[in-house]
Amino acid sequence: GYGILREYMTGAFGETTGTELSRPDFVALAESFGVPAVRTTPESLAADLGKALAAPGPSVVVLPALLRMFEPTHL
């Protein structure tokens, strides 16, 4: 993925090229289109998902995940 390419570029050239990818705010994005959205946790996922599925029309439920970078490999 992008992480390993960044590691190789930094190791070989001391810097990377391109753009750092960031996570969009999916809740704000959905709400900007008038779609109800909620950011949830593993503990409240079932309840939030139930509410979203019970509501008429589209809705967005966001369960954030932790992105972990792999340790650089040196061949």
N, C-alpha and C positions, 0 to 999 in steps of 0.2 A: 504494500500500500504506500501511501504518501509518506508515512513516517519513516520507512526504511530508505526511501529515496532521499528524504531530507538528511538522514544520518550519513548516507554515502556522500552526498554533496558537501556537507559540512566537513566530513573527514578528509575528503580529497581536495577541496578548494577553500575551506574556511568559511564558506557562506553558502546559502541556498539561492536558487533562482525560483521565480514564480510567486505564488501568493499563498499566505497562510489561510487555510480554510477555517471558517468559524461556524459555529452552530447558529442557525437562525432561531429566533424566538417564535416557535410554531404557535404558541398561544396568541401572541400579539398578531401574527400573520392571519390566523383564522378569524380572530375578532375583527380585523380590519375589513374582512369580507362579510361581516355580519353573522359569522358562524360561532355558536357558543363553544368555548374551549376551556379546559381545565388542565393544570399541571398537577400530577398526582404523585403518590408515593406507593411503594409496594404494600404498605399497610392499608391504604385507603383505595387501592386500585379497584377492588371488587365493587365497592359502593359507588365510586365515581363512574365506572364503566356501566353499572346498572342504570344510573341516572341518565347517562348519555344515550344508552340504547332505548330507554323509555321515552325520551323526548322525541317529538316529531321533527323530521328533517335531519340535516347533517349535524354532526358535532365532532369535536376533536378532543381526545384524551392523550396527554403527553406524559409518558413515564421516562424521565431522564435516565440515561445510562452513563456510567463512568467509562470514559475512553482511556484505555491503558496503552502506553507505548511499550513496544517490545524493546528489550535490551539490544543495543547494537551488536551485530555479529562481525567478527573479524576473521576472514578466511586467510 
